[in-house]
Amino acid sequence: MHPFRPEVAARLAELAPLLMSELEDMTDRMLDVLLRSEPAYRELLVPEEELRASTRRNLEHGLQTLLAGWTDHADGTRAGARAVGRRRAAQGVPLEAVLRAYRLGGQVTWEGLLSVSQRSPHGHDVLLLEVAGSVWRTNDADCAAVAEGYREEQRRLAGVDEVARQQVLDGLIDGRGGDPAFVRSASELLAMPLDGRLMAVVALPGPDGCPALDAPTDGLLKRGVRSVWGGRGDAQVGFVVLGAVRPADVVALLTGVARGPVGVSDVVADAAGAGAAYRLAETAARTLPAGVRRVVSIDERLPEALLSNSPEISSRLVGQSLGGLLELPEDEQGVLLDTLEAFLAADGSPTRAADALYCHRNTVMHRLRRIESVTGRKLTDPRSRLLWQLALLGTGRRQPTTRSA
């Protein structure tokens, strides 16, 4: 039975097409206010398309509920609101902000109804006063369902203990990501879609021995990014569920809180690649000097990674390429290594190397001839320059050289 008097129900039926045609404009208006007034939504690393789709879906549901005259608020009519509550809890959006967003939706719905009634023929606005109570009752029921879903997710997240998280993490590292049953159970346990795009993160201890990343899960969650973290040896290890989030955004977040060396892998398509991603992220992290506060991807550290994974070859490369230079007195050795590094960074230009070293070009030329003499290699030989470049990385006392512009 329709809850409104026949004339009110008829008026709503007359306004229904007009009101539904305003759905896109109502969505735009609500998003504009929401992003301006709620920092929790403005700072979320959730694609705007996703937030818009959710907002539009919720507004549409509210309009359909109103126009159909539903008043029983059965569980089935609130499943979407509960799902939103669970999702926002997982993203770390404060419950108060979520409820304000829903109440804003009620306000936008009522304003839309008044607007279309004023533009339509036979406007009997007094009839809409009878509808106002239904608008806010519907909105209150949605808010209650959102809060219920939100608290359900909070309780579920609190129930996933550290042992369970570590077991999932160990399974991913050890290659169980290729087992559909493991991925399914792990995804259900963590409420994370592990069957999609992932990125591994390995953080080594900072200079004071403390973890390189402080509560990384919370920092990522506040921006809508799910992740699972644990330990492996002396490192913090995490797998980040990217979804539609860009890897660069995750790296930027980690960079802002890093207190030690942090390595990230390339993106893998699903959990089957998690073990390999972990190894790449660990390698990237361990190529950084101890204690340095920096986040690097494996692709930024490929030469260093090759050398660090082959210590015997690295040692031989250094010995064969630099030769007697490393046997010189420490002061002379340091000057010549600095000169060689500057020369390579300047694309083989003694003049630009002299500018970088704040000395005369002739001084640089004299040092370069000394380097040729003690290493037995020629500055004009491209292969010698390549070997020197790699050897400088292998000495462990040099940062990677960069090419001058």
Secondary structure, DSSP 8 states (H G I E B T S, - for coil): --SS-HHHHHHHHHHHHHHHHTHHHHHHHHHHHHHHH-HHHHT--S-HHHHHHHHHHHHHHHHHHHHHT--S--GGGGHHHHHHHHHHHHHT--HHHHHHHHHHHHHHHHHHHHHHHHHSSS--GGGGHHHHHHHHHHHHHHHHHHHHHHHHHHHHHHHS-HHHHHHHHHHHHTTGGG-HHHHHHHHHHHT--TTS-EEEEEE---TTSS-SSSSHHHHHHTTT-EEEEEEETTEEEEEEE-TT--HHHHHHHHHHH--SEEEE---BSSGGGHHHHHHHHHHHHHTS-TT--EEEEGGGGHHHHHHHT-HHHHHHHHHHHHGGGGGS-HHHHHHHHHHHHHHHHTTT-HHHHHHHHTS-HHHHHHHHHHHHHHH---TT-HHHHHHHHHHHHHTSS--------
